[in-house]
Amino acid sequence: MPVDTPLPYQPDQRRVFRLTPADAGFALAILVLVIAASVASDAFLTERNLTNIARQIVTNGLLSLGMLIVILTGGIDLSVGPVVAFAGLLSIGLQTYMPWPLAAGVALLMGLAVGALNGFLIARFNLQPFIVTLATMGSVRGLIYIYSETPAYNESESFRSLLGAGFIGPVPVTALIFVVALPIVWFYLNRTTSGRAIYAIGVNQEAVRLAGVNVRLHVIAAYMICAFFAALAGVLLASRLGIAQPSVGIGYELDAIAAVVIGGGILGGGGGTVLGVAGGVLALALVDNVLNLFHVESYYQQVLKGAIILVAVLARRKRA
């Protein structure tokens, strides 16, 4: 497609920093939550707890950025959880045969391969993304246990010290990687032809095809980017924990979808921003952290998360 070919839909750049009433309401809710937690718990604003939040936000943050790109096309990716687990196992397990940067590279290539498979099946055969990625989720989870049924323990000091336990000043390295990813994804979606095409595909795929855009190529790219971020999240998580377990990642796709929806993403495509996703990820992380500080059981946390998602969808029902 020529660079100057007009698309049937362009994201409104003037609205990137505008808050809708729903956005303002959620921003206010986050502020109230922070103030209430600060008053109720002396531990909330401590350096240790804030560092904890910064580290824990990374996995869901990266997953949510990838999920946003897929959701913008009108799709969904349920396979990101197993990709996280497999990437973690590969990045540690392969260190027996190669240096950890190469092992991490293989893990990232695995993510790209899974994403390419998802995108190809969906774009080439016009299959439902839910069904395709559900099948891939099961297949990758099975491959994980074929590769290793036992946890892998990190034996490379530099793998942990440079990534998972590394700091630049007071900020964890993993958190900085997520922060750097935010403007990169924003630039891709809002300043590149491919990114604008992804927005347009979610609004009207047939119109985009008639405009001369290679829809299949962009859909495949969206799923590859999503799986790449999932693999990156898996590598960073394994580095932080020092262990990779086959069972890791169960339910991670739901948290990522929740962050996108809370941040204003529209399931079905065409709506959502990087800034909104960042807010959704932060909101979920704060809720988890506050409930953990007050020793609330995990099943109550799931109930509250479900309620938050329903409120987010209802608040934006006119937009959708």
Sequence and secondary structure as in RCSB ss.txt:
>XXXX:A:sequence
MPVDTPLPYQPDQRRVFRLTPADAGFALAILVLVIAASVASDAFLTERNLTNIARQIVTNGLLSLGMLIVILTGG
IDLSVGPVVAFAGLLSIGLQTYMPWPLAAGVALLMGLAVGALNGFLIARFNLQPFIVTLATMGSVRGLIYIYSET
PAYNESESFRSLLGAGFIGPVPVTALIFVVALPIVWFYLNRTTSGRAIYAIGVNQEAVRLAGVNVRLHVIAAYMI
CAFFAALAGVLLASRLGIAQPSVGIGYELDAIAAVVIGGGILGGGGGTVLGVAGGVLALALVDNVLNLFHVESYY
QQVLKGAIILVAVLARRKRA
>XXXX:A:secstr
  TT   S    GGGTT   HHHHHHHHHHHHHHHHHHHH TTTTSHHHHHHHHHHHHHHHHHHHHHHHHHHTT 
  S HHHHHHHHHHHHHHGGGTS HHHHHHHHHHHHHHHHHHHHHHHHHH   HHHHHHHHHHHHHHHHHHH SS
 EE   HHHIIIIIT EETTEEHHHHHHHHHHHHHHHHHHHSHHHHHHHHHHH HHHHHHTT  HHHHHHHHHHH
HHHHHHHHHHHHHHHHSEE TTTTTTHHHHHHHHHHHTT  TTSS   HHHHHHHHHHHHHHHHHHHHTT  HHH
HHHHHHHHHHHHHHHTTTT 
